[in-house]
Structure formats: C-alpha cells, structure tokens
C-alpha cells in the first residue's frame, strides 16, 4: 500500500528523512481492526518524529500520521483515536501509552490498524476531511480549555500564536462555548482570521491586553511565556501543550506565579471520552475545523514543507 513514512531521522533537516512509496499491509492482532483511510491531517508531532523526538531508530521505517477518518472493516464511517495503550485495550494493561507513529504505524497510508476500542463513529455532519482534523490538535485544545483550565461561558481566555492547529482550535472552540477569546499573532493576516473565528480582539505578541484573563492557552513556549504569565488574573490558569519557540524562557516569572497563586498545568492530547464529546460538540454547534489546505497523499511532502515553514492557518489534510 502507498504511504508517507520516516525512513531516516535528521534533527536539523527533518524532511530529508521523509519518503513516499509502498509499505507492507498492516498487521492486525487479535482485538484490532483496520481502517481504510479517507483523510488524515498533519501535526507538528510528525515533524518532531522526523527529527527523532519520540521515535527511535529501531522503529524505522515508520508510517507517519496520528489522525485519520475513514471506513472500518464493517463498512462504518469512523474516526481514529490515536492514543494506544491508555487503558490496555488491544495491547494489555501494562503497556505504557503511546501515540500512533511512536510505536505503531501511523495514518498516512491507504490503511491503518488500531485496536477496535480506538475507533469512534464519525458524525454524519462532518466530512472525512473535517473529522480527520480533530483527534490531536482539536482534542488537545478541547482538553486544555474545558478539562484543565475549567473555563465556563463568560470567562476570558488568551490564545497565544493564532494560526497553529491547537491555537486555531482553541479560538474556535472557546468562541462557540461562549468564552471571551483574545488571541495573538505576529502576522496581520492571521490576526484577521482569528477575528473571523470568533476572537473578541487580537494583538501582536507581548501587547498589553484590555484586561487580565482567567486562562491562557500556551503552545508557543519561550517566546510568549512571560507575556502569558503577566496576562493572568490572580488565581488564573496557564495551560501549556507545546513549545514551538523553545523550552527555556528567559524569565520563569516565579514571583508572579506564587504571589498571584497562578496555576500552571501541562496538557497532552485527551481521552477517548473527550474526543467523543468534541465530535458531538462540533456536530451539534455546526462548528467545523479550519482547513488551510487539502492535498492528495502523494503530495504529502508539500504539506510537510508548508507546515515546517509556518505559512498556514489551520490544518493541512491529506486525502487517500
């Protein structure tokens, strides 16, 4: 079957390890099923894999891709939940959790094998392309907002770095849930698109906000960390799920964190139940993921190049 996979890893030039070509059909252990992939979406996780982060040489070649929607072995339209081993289903209770592409082959292929437990019904209201955007970036944003930060309608939220997959999802989800959403971006066009998604106001990074907020959604890291801490109300929550600009901010702002009793929380992906809630929320509210571009699988390299450049707003989707 045709697939996009990591053949090598290079921390400096990750795309040199990306190959497109034939790979073996997936193994299907007891308790697993196959999904014929109709659409799959890119995540920064795929670039990190090509850099060798979370993926060892012994696992190569590895088909990339965490997210997918398609048709299961019984002919049902489904969405793949990409965390394997969270509850032991299909792998045994002692196996630590991994995301597809870390140990098990991913979704940038004609077919993918996953435990039967990891397959959810796709809402009829969502296209395959839209549904394929949800299991990683949108699920991460959903958990950051509603599980970790625990914000409620009327609360205020700052989303750093509008344009990335998680940040874009947080803006759209927050606005749909009745939050007051502020967003930042270095790019004027991305700030304008954030307003279209429902942000109340947009700013350049580091700009003073009209008010301090109840929560900050942080995926940028070092470049925006100080601004995130300074933007919070006393008792506010800073939820971080990534650090695209680096892991080591110049100032940790510890004095503000303890004096204002701020909460700093990490967040990674989400549960299968949260994904089910996200799918229902999008279907019920008419909320659709923002898709930057859609490419056939054999043009996956173009999608990776676009994501690596940062010249995108929303998700890049590969269709099979």
C-alpha positions in Angstrom: 0.0 0.0 0.0 1.1 3.6 -0.6 2.3 5.6 2.4 4.3 8.6 3.6 6.9 7.4 6.1 10.0 8.3 8.1 12.9 6.3 6.6 15.6 8.3 8.4 15.8 11.0 11.1 17.7 14.3 11.0 17.3 16.9 13.8 18.4 19.7 11.6 16.8 18.8 8.2 13.9 16.6 9.1 12.3 16.5 5.7 15.3 14.6 4.3 14.0 11.5 6.1 10.5 11.7 4.6 9.8 9.0 1.9 6.7 8.3 -0.2 6.2 4.8 -1.5 5.0 1.3 -0.9 4.8 -0.2 2.5 3.5 -3.6 3.8 -0.1 -4.0 4.7 -0.7 -3.5 8.4 -0.6 -6.4 10.9 -4.0 -6.9 12.6 -3.5 -8.6 16.0 -6.5 -10.0 18.0 -8.7 -7.2 19.2 -7.5 -4.9 16.4 -9.2 -3.7 13.2 -8.2 -2.0 10.0 -9.5 1.4 8.8 -9.4 2.4 5.1 -8.1 5.9 5.4 -10.1 8.6 3.6 -8.4 11.6 5.1 -5.6 12.3 7.6 -4.2 15.5 9.0 -0.7 16.7 9.7 0.6 17.7 13.1 3.8 19.1 14.4 4.3 15.7 16.0 5.0 14.4 12.5 7.9 16.8 12.1 9.2 16.0 15.5 9.2 12.3 14.6 11.4 13.1 11.6 13.7 14.9 14.0 14.0 11.8 16.1 11.9 13.1 19.0 9.7 10.3 20.4 10.8 7.9 17.7 13.8 5.6 17.9 16.0 4.3 15.0 14.9 0.8 15.9 11.3 1.7 14.9 12.1 2.8 11.4 10.7 2.8 8.8 7.6 4.3 10.5 4.5 5.4 8.6 3.7 8.9 9.9 0.3 10.5 10.8 -1.7 10.4 14.1 -5.1 11.5 12.9 -7.5 9.8 10.4 -11.1 9.3 9.4 -12.2 6.5 7.2 -14.1 3.3 6.8 -13.7 0.4 9.2 -13.8 -3.3 8.4 -17.6 -3.4 8.8 -18.2 -0.5 6.5 -18.8 2.1 9.1 -17.6 5.7 8.8 -15.2 6.2 11.8 -12.7 8.5 13.4 -9.4 7.0 14.9 -8.5 7.8 18.5 -4.7 7.9 18.2 -3.5 7.0 21.8 -2.7 3.3 22.1 -2.4 1.6 25.4 -4.2 4.2 27.5 -6.5 1.6 29.1 -4.9 -1.7 27.9 -7.4 -2.3 25.2 -5.8 -4.3 22.4 -2.3 -4.2 24.0 -2.5 -5.3 27.6 -2.8 -3.3 30.8 1.0 -2.9 31.4 1.9 -1.3 28.1 2.6 2.5 28.5 0.6 4.8 26.4 2.0 5.9 23.0 0.6 7.9 20.1 0.4 6.4 16.7 3.8 6.7 14.9 5.8 6.3 18.2 5.5 2.5 18.3 2.7 1.6 15.9 2.4 2.6 12.3 0.5 5.7 11.5 -2.3 7.0 9.3 -0.5 8.5 6.2 -1.3 5.3 4.3 -4.2 3.6 2.5 -4.9 1.6 5.6 -4.1 1.7 9.3 -4.5 -0.9 12.1 -5.6 0.1 15.5 -7.3 -1.6 18.5 -11.1 -1.9 18.0 -11.5 0.2 21.1 -9.8 3.1 19.4 -12.4 3.6 16.7 -15.3 6.0 17.2 -18.3 6.7 15.0 -17.9 9.7 12.7 -20.8 12.1 12.9 -22.7 12.3 9.6 -22.5 16.1 9.8 -18.7 16.1 9.5 -16.8 15.3 6.3 -13.9 12.9 6.4 -11.5 15.8 6.0 -13.1 17.7 8.9 -13.2 14.7 11.2 -9.6 13.9 10.5 -8.6 17.3 12.0 -10.0 16.6 15.4 -8.2 13.7 17.2 -4.9 15.5 18.0 -4.9 19.3 17.7 -8.6 19.9 18.4 -8.8 17.3 21.1 -5.7 18.9 22.7 -7.4 22.3 22.7 -10.7 20.9 24.0 -8.9 19.3 27.0 -6.9 22.4 27.6 -9.9 24.6 27.8 -12.6 22.6 29.4 -10.8 19.9 31.4 -7.6 21.6 32.5 -8.5 25.3 32.7 -12.1 24.5 33.5 -13.3 27.7 31.9 -17.0 28.5 31.7 -19.2 30.7 29.4 -18.3 34.3 30.1 -14.7 33.6 31.2 -11.8 35.2 29.3 -9.0 33.3 27.6 -5.8 34.4 25.8 -4.7 32.1 23.0 -1.1 32.6 22.0 0.1 32.1 18.5 -3.1 32.1 16.4 -2.6 30.1 13.2 -1.3 26.8 14.6 -3.6 23.8 14.8 -4.1 23.8 18.5 -4.4 27.6 18.8 -6.8 27.8 15.9 -8.9 25.1 17.6 -8.9 26.9 20.9 -10.1 30.1 19.4 -13.0 28.4 17.6 -14.0 26.2 20.5 -13.8 29.0 23.0 -15.9 31.3 20.9 -18.5 28.6 20.3 -18.6 27.9 24.1 -19.3 31.5 25.0 -15.8 32.5 26.2 -14.3 35.9 25.7 -11.3 35.0 23.5 -8.2 37.1 22.9 -5.5 36.0 20.5 -2.0 36.9 19.5 0.0 36.5 16.3 3.0 38.2 14.6 1.1 38.0 11.3 -1.6 40.6 10.5 -3.5 38.2 8.2 -3.6 35.5 10.9 -4.9 38.1 13.4 -7.7 38.9 11.0 -8.6 35.3 10.5 -8.7 34.8 14.3 -11.3 37.6 14.4 -13.3 35.7 11.8 -13.1 32.6 14.0 -14.7 34.4 16.9 -11.9 36.1 18.8 -13.1 39.2 20.6 -9.8 41.1 20.0 -6.4 40.3 18.5 -2.9 41.6 19.4 0.7 41.4 18.4 2.7 39.1 20.7 3.5 40.8 24.0 0.9 43.6 23.7 -1.0 44.8 26.7 -4.5 43.3 26.9 -7.6 45.3 27.8 -7.9 43.1 30.9 -6.2 40.2 32.6 -7.7 36.9 31.7 -8.9 33.8 33.5 -6.8 31.4 31.5 -4.0 31.3 28.8 -3.6 28.6 26.2 0.1 28.3 25.5 1.7 26.4 22.7 4.4 28.8 21.7 6.7 28.4 24.7 9.7 30.5 25.4 8.8 33.5 23.2 5.5 34.1 24.8 5.9 32.7 28.3 6.4 35.9 30.2 3.5 37.6 28.4 1.3 34.6 29.3 2.1 34.8 33.0 1.7 38.6 33.1 -1.7 38.4 31.3 -3.4 36.2 34.0 -5.7 37.3 36.8 -4.9 36.2 40.3 -5.7 32.5 40.6 -5.7 32.2 36.8 -4.6 29.1 34.9 -1.8 28.8 32.3 -2.2 25.6 30.3 0.7 24.5 28.1 0.7 21.8 25.5 3.7 22.7 23.3 6.7 25.0 22.9 7.3 25.6 19.3 9.7 28.5 20.1 11.7 26.6 22.6 11.5 25.1 26.1 13.6 27.6 28.1 12.1 31.1 28.7 14.4 33.9 29.7 12.3 34.6 32.8 10.2 32.0 34.6 8.2 34.7 36.4 8.2 32.6 39.5 7.4 35.6 41.7 4.1 36.2 39.9 3.2 32.6 39.9 3.4 32.2 43.7 2.3 35.7 44.7 -0.8 35.6 42.5 -1.4 31.9 43.1 -1.4 31.0 39.5 -1.9 27.5 38.2 0.5 26.1 35.6 -0.6 22.9 34.0 0.7 20.7 31.3 -1.8 19.0 28.9 -1.3 16.3 26.3 -3.9 15.1 23.9 -7.1 13.9 25.6 -9.2 10.9 26.5 -11.4 8.9 24.1 -14.4 10.2 26.0 -13.3 13.8 25.5 -12.9 13.1 21.7 -16.4 11.7 21.7 -17.6 14.9 23.4 -15.7 17.0 20.9 -17.2 15.2 18.0 -20.7 15.7 19.4 -20.0 19.4 20.2 -18.8 20.1 16.6 -21.8 18.3 15.1 -24.4 20.0 17.4 -23.0 23.5 17.1 -22.2 23.4 13.4 -18.5 24.0 14.3 -16.0 22.9 11.7 -12.2 22.7 11.9 -10.3 25.3 9.9 -8.6 23.6 7.0 -5.6 25.5 5.5 -5.2 23.2 2.5 -6.1 19.7 1.3 -3.6 17.6 -0.7 -3.6 14.0 -2.0 -1.4 11.7 -0.1 1.2 11.5 -2.9 1.8 15.2 -2.4 2.4 14.9 1.3 5.9 16.4 1.0 4.3 19.7 0.0 2.2 19.6 3.2 5.2 18.9 5.4 7.1 21.8 3.8 4.2 24.2 4.3 3.8 23.2 8.0 7.6 23.5 8.5 7.6 27.0 7.1 4.8 28.1 9.4 2.9 29.6 6.5 -0.5 28.2 7.3 -3.7 28.9 9.3 -5.5 25.8 10.4 -4.9 22.2 9.4 -3.3 20.5 6.4 -5.3 17.5 5.3 -4.1 14.5 3.2 -6.7 12.6 1.3 -6.5 9.0 0.2 
